[in-house]
Amino acid sequence: MYVAKCKQYQPLITVSRKISLEERRALAQGEDGSHLSVRQKSLLLEINRSSLYYCHREMSADGVTLMNEIQEIYLFCPFFGYRRITAMLKGRGYDVNRKCVSRLMGLLGLRALYPKKDLSRRRKEDDVFPYLLQLCPPVQPNDAWGVDISYIKLFQGFAYLTALIDVVSRKVMG
């Protein structure tokens, strides 16, 4: 008998969609005294049966120290990928392979910084504005200013740097 199409279980199916995934898993795993099997409960609650049997493993102390080492290397060399970080760790005496370093970098959310493909190529959808200083070039200081906004990636987010620059004297005004 296919439980999900059975009319007596339709109210349970509509209620299960309003419950969070963690609560549905707890309901399926708990002993509620019902005659339903785990398969039927997973069908009713619309969760995968394989997720009921999987138990997450805790991170070992070696894995935590390895993650700290990876973060330390990445902090000083953010342009290193998993291969170079693996070589650095092997130089420090750790017996680790590239797959483990790649997995831990994914868990930490670290990716190598490098220029992406076609970074300087103009998009056809963007507007092109005329160069107005060509008609009246600046001769004296304070004739024209330029603004530059840059962001610097830090360990916990970004810091924004804004500079107001005089075009003629090239001094930073503010």
Secondary structure as UniProt FT lines:
FT   HELIX           3..5
FT   HELIX           7..9
FT   HELIX           10..16
FT   TURN            17..18
FT   HELIX           21..29
FT   HELIX           38..45
FT   HELIX           50..53
FT   HELIX           61..76
FT   TURN            78..79
FT   HELIX           82..91
FT   TURN            92..93
FT   HELIX           98..108
FT   TURN            117..118
FT   TURN            124..125
FT   HELIX           132..134
FT   TURN            141..142
FT   STRAND          145..154
FT   TURN            155..156
FT   STRAND          157..166
FT   TURN            167..169
//
